């Protein structure tokens, strides 16, 4: 039983499991507000179970007696009784809303920005799906800026493309904090993410053609325009097969993780080099590199040339290390374990960015 002044966090549940041998107890989480009330489930004979329990801070021992009182000394229950308390609680939750697979750039740069927008969006009542559409609009605006020919428009397009990647984290943060993760939301988020990348590439190619592309450049542009969606579809098919899902849009992040795992297990130079390339193609790293290239040169050709080099490595990996990748990918999305709990990166998760 949770008083209206309290918001519980997932960190409370391990403590409750340790208290499960008690028929009931009071959990004091605040010096003024009413305590939480915990009542254990009855056993088959109607009596409280006897196994387990103990002081959660002592890590074991005898279970508490009925109506014993525990005082929490960790912020696993948050005060939401006033506007200031709710503000503090929201930021505490946002600061813990990252994902285990976040890279350095996501943890130290992207999340710091996206959490500000997530907080504002939640305050004005926008949903996670609305945040996904916000990121889509930014990505399409970035593509439009890339269709220009000036260096200024390229810098603006590169910055907006990077910001679209940052904004792509807003919907996931909102969904996790509002408990609104869904299969549709995952599909929408992944589809918009991939659309943003393809639109950005199309904008670059249009801008390059307006600058003057030449026959060799035309061949490179066609190769990138065809190869990028083709390899993306191939990668999604690999993830779908490993996940055993019928969802069309699936994140390709598991392939990066699988390549890194295969490189660690086999230690070949080729796999290690491939893992480094996949790291550069990670969403946040790719968008940042896109922005850096726009700063250093006004020539749109630099971006498709870099993409073409990366696509060549990806294609070579898919063709020559398909079996190794498939095995590592299967372990990544469905690791062999007695624990059946689903979470980020597993086949049962509804993962947003």
C-alpha positions in Angstrom: 0.0 0.0 0.0 1.6 3.2 -1.2 0.6 6.6 0.2 -0.3 9.4 -2.3 2.9 11.3 -1.4 5.2 8.5 -2.6 6.4 7.2 -5.9 8.2 3.9 -5.8 11.2 2.9 -8.1 12.2 -0.5 -9.3 15.0 -0.5 -6.7 12.4 -1.1 -4.0 11.4 -4.5 -5.2 14.6 -6.4 -4.2 14.1 -5.1 -0.7 10.5 -6.2 -0.8 11.5 -9.7 -1.8 13.8 -9.9 1.2 10.9 -8.9 3.4 8.5 -11.4 1.8 8.6 -13.8 4.8 6.8 -11.3 7.0 3.0 -11.3 7.0 3.1 -7.5 7.2 5.4 -4.6 8.0 5.7 -0.9 7.9 8.4 0.7 5.6 9.3 4.2 6.7 10.7 6.1 3.8 10.1 9.7 4.9 10.3 11.4 8.4 6.8 13.0 8.0 4.8 11.2 5.3 2.9 8.0 6.1 4.9 4.7 5.7 4.4 2.1 3.0 2.6 -1.0 4.1 3.9 -4.4 2.9 1.9 -7.6 3.2 3.4 -10.9 2.1 1.4 -13.3 -0.1 -0.1 -16.2 1.8 1.1 -19.8 1.2 -1.1 -22.7 0.0 -2.4 -23.2 3.6 -3.2 -19.6 4.1 -0.2 -18.9 6.2 2.6 -16.5 5.4 5.7 -18.2 3.8 8.5 -19.0 6.1 11.5 -19.1 3.8 13.6 -16.1 2.8 13.4 -12.7 4.4 15.8 -10.8 6.6 17.0 -7.3 7.1 17.5 -5.8 3.6 20.4 -3.7 4.9 22.1 -6.6 6.7 21.8 -9.0 3.7 20.1 -11.9 5.6 19.2 -13.0 9.1 15.8 -13.7 10.6 12.7 -12.4 9.0 11.0 -9.4 10.6 8.0 -10.1 12.9 4.5 -9.1 12.0 4.1 -5.3 11.9 7.8 -4.7 12.3 9.1 -1.3 11.1 11.9 -0.8 8.6 13.5 2.5 7.8 14.8 3.0 4.2 18.1 4.8 4.0 18.3 4.7 0.1 16.3 6.9 -2.3 14.2 4.0 -3.6 10.9 5.8 -2.8 10.5 9.4 -4.0 8.6 12.3 -2.4 6.0 13.8 -4.8 3.9 15.7 -2.3 4.8 19.2 -3.6 5.7 20.8 -6.9 9.3 21.1 -5.8 9.5 17.5 -4.7 7.9 16.3 -8.0 10.5 18.4 -9.9 13.3 16.7 -8.0 11.8 13.2 -8.4 11.4 13.7 -12.1 15.0 14.6 -12.5 16.1 11.7 -10.3 14.1 9.3 -12.6 15.3 11.0 -15.8 18.9 10.6 -14.6 18.4 6.9 -14.2 16.6 6.5 -17.5 19.6 5.6 -19.7 20.2 2.2 -21.2 23.0 -0.2 -20.4 24.1 -0.2 -24.1 24.5 3.6 -24.2 27.9 4.6 -25.6 30.2 7.2 -24.1 28.8 10.0 -26.3 25.2 9.1 -25.4 25.9 9.0 -21.6 27.9 12.2 -21.4 26.4 14.4 -24.2 23.2 13.1 -25.8 21.4 12.2 -22.6 22.2 15.5 -20.9 20.4 17.3 -23.7 17.6 14.9 -24.3 16.6 14.7 -20.6 15.9 18.5 -20.7 13.5 18.0 -23.6 12.0 14.9 -22.0 11.2 16.9 -18.8 9.6 19.7 -20.7 7.6 17.4 -22.9 6.3 15.5 -19.9 5.4 18.8 -18.1 3.3 19.9 -21.1 1.7 16.5 -21.5 3.3 15.2 -24.7 3.5 11.5 -25.2 6.4 9.3 -26.3 5.0 9.0 -29.8 4.8 12.8 -30.1 8.5 12.9 -29.2 9.2 10.4 -31.9 7.5 12.6 -34.4 9.4 15.6 -33.1 12.7 13.8 -33.9 11.3 12.9 -37.3 10.6 16.5 -38.1 14.2 17.5 -37.1 15.6 14.8 -39.2 13.6 15.8 -42.3 14.6 19.5 -41.8 18.3 18.3 -41.7 17.8 16.5 -45.0 16.2 19.6 -46.5 19.2 21.8 -45.4 21.6 19.2 -47.0 19.9 19.7 -50.4 21.5 23.2 -50.6 25.0 23.9 -52.0 26.5 26.4 -49.5 28.8 25.5 -46.7 26.4 27.2 -44.3 23.5 25.0 -45.3 25.7 21.9 -44.9 26.8 22.9 -41.4 23.2 23.6 -40.5 22.1 20.2 -42.0 24.9 18.4 -40.2 24.0 20.0 -36.8 20.3 19.2 -37.2 21.2 15.6 -38.2 23.2 15.3 -35.0 20.4 16.9 -33.0 17.9 14.5 -34.5 20.0 11.7 -33.1 19.9 13.4 -29.7 16.1 13.9 -29.9 15.7 10.3 -30.8 16.4 9.5 -27.1 13.5 11.6 -25.8 10.7 9.2 -26.7 12.4 6.3 -24.9 13.0 8.3 -21.8 9.3 9.4 -21.7 8.1 5.9 -22.4 10.1 4.4 -19.6 9.2 7.1 -17.1 5.4 7.0 -17.9 5.3 3.2 -18.3 4.0 3.6 -21.9 6.4 1.3 -23.8 4.5 -0.6 -26.5 5.1 -2.7 -29.6 3.7 0.1 -31.8 6.0 2.6 -30.1 9.0 0.5 -30.8 8.0 0.1 -34.4 7.4 3.8 -34.8 10.7 4.8 -33.1 12.8 2.3 -35.1 11.1 3.2 -38.4 11.5 7.0 -37.8 15.2 6.4 -36.8 15.9 4.6 -40.1 13.8 7.0 -42.1 15.8 9.9 -40.7 19.1 8.3 -41.7 17.9 7.5 -45.3 16.4 11.0 -45.7 19.7 12.6 -44.6 21.6 10.5 -47.1 19.1 11.5 -49.8 19.5 15.2 -49.0 23.2 14.9 -49.2 23.0 13.2 -52.6 20.7 15.9 -53.9 23.0 18.6 -52.7 26.0 16.8 -54.2 24.2 16.6 -57.6 23.5 20.3 -57.5 27.2 21.0 -56.8 28.2 18.9 -59.8 28.6 15.2 -59.4 30.4 13.8 -62.5 30.2 10.2 -63.9 32.4 8.6 -61.2 30.5 10.5 -58.5 27.2 9.4 -60.1 28.3 5.7 -59.9 29.3 6.2 -56.2 26.0 7.9 -55.4 24.0 5.1 -57.0 26.0 2.5 -55.1 25.4 4.3 -51.8 21.7 5.0 -52.6 21.1 1.3 -53.4 23.5 -0.3 -50.9 22.4 1.6 -47.8 18.8 0.5 -47.8 19.7 -3.0 -49.1 22.2 -3.6 -46.3 19.8 -2.1 -43.8 17.0 -4.5 -44.9 19.6 -7.4 -44.7 20.6 -6.4 -41.2 17.0 -6.2 -40.0 16.3 -9.6 -41.5 19.2 -11.1 -39.5 17.9 -9.5 -36.3 14.4 -10.7 -37.0 15.6 -14.2 -37.5 17.6 -14.2 -34.3 14.7 -12.7 -32.3 12.2 -15.0 -34.0 9.8 -12.0 -34.4 7.5 -10.9 -37.2 8.1 -7.2 -36.6 9.4 -5.5 -39.7 11.3 -2.6 -38.1 13.8 -3.9 -35.6 16.8 -2.1 -34.3 20.2 -3.1 -35.8 22.0 -2.4 -32.5 22.3 -6.2 -31.7 24.5 -6.7 -34.8 27.0 -4.2 -33.5 27.0 -6.0 -30.1 27.3 -9.4 -31.9 30.3 -8.3 -34.0 32.0 -6.9 -30.9 31.3 -10.2 -29.0 32.6 -12.3 -32.0 35.8 -10.1 -32.1 36.4 -10.7 -28.4 35.8 -14.5 -28.7 37.8 -15.1 -31.9 40.3 -12.3 -31.7 40.9 -12.1 -35.5 42.2 -8.8 -36.8 39.5 -8.7 -39.4 36.7 -9.0 -36.9 38.3 -6.4 -34.6 38.6 -4.0 -37.6 35.0 -4.7 -38.4 33.9 -4.0 -34.8 35.6 -0.6 -35.0 33.8 0.3 -38.2 30.5 -0.8 -36.7 31.3 1.4 -33.6 31.6 4.4 -36.0 28.3 3.5 -37.6 26.6 3.5 -34.2 23.7 6.0 -34.3 25.2 8.7 -32.0 28.7 8.3 -33.4 27.6 8.4 -37.0 25.5 11.5 -36.5 28.4 13.3 -34.7 30.8 12.3 -37.5 28.2 13.6 -40.0 28.3 16.9 -38.3 32.1 17.0 -38.1 32.4 16.4 -41.8 30.0 19.2 -42.5 32.3 21.5 -40.5 35.5 20.6 -42.3 34.3 20.6 -45.9 31.5 22.1 -48.0 31.7 19.1 -50.4 28.8 16.8 -50.0 30.8 14.1 -51.7 32.8 13.5 -48.4 29.8 12.0 -46.7 28.7 9.4 -49.3 32.4 8.5 -49.7 32.7 7.7 -46.0 29.4 5.8 -46.1 30.6 3.8 -49.1 33.7 2.7 -47.3 31.7 1.6 -44.3 29.2 -0.2 -46.4 32.0 -2.1 -48.1 33.2 -3.4 -44.7 29.6 -4.3 -43.7 29.0 -6.2 -46.9 32.3 -8.1 -46.6 31.5 -9.0 -43.0 28.0 -10.3 -43.9 29.4 -12.4 -46.8 32.5 -13.9 -45.1 31.5 -14.1 -41.4 27.8 -14.9 -41.7 27.9 -18.0 -39.6 30.0 -16.5 -36.8 27.8 -13.4 -36.9 24.6 -15.4 -36.7 25.8 -17.4 -33.7 26.9 -14.3 -31.9 23.7 -12.5 -32.8 21.6 -15.4 -31.4 23.5 -15.2 -28.1 23.1 -11.4 -28.0 19.3 -11.3 -28.5 18.5 -14.5 -26.6 21.4 -15.3 -24.2 21.3 -18.8 -22.7 20.3 -18.3 -19.1 18.0 -19.7 -16.4 16.7 -16.2 -15.8 13.7 -15.7 -18.2 13.3 -12.0 -17.3 13.3 -9.9 -20.4 15.1 -6.5 -20.6 16.9 -4.2 -23.0 18.5 -6.1 -25.8 16.5 -9.3 -25.3 13.8 -10.6 -27.6 11.1 -9.7 -25.1 11.9 -6.0 -24.7 10.0 -3.1 -26.2 13.2 -1.1 -26.7 13.0 2.5 -27.4 16.1 4.6 -28.0 
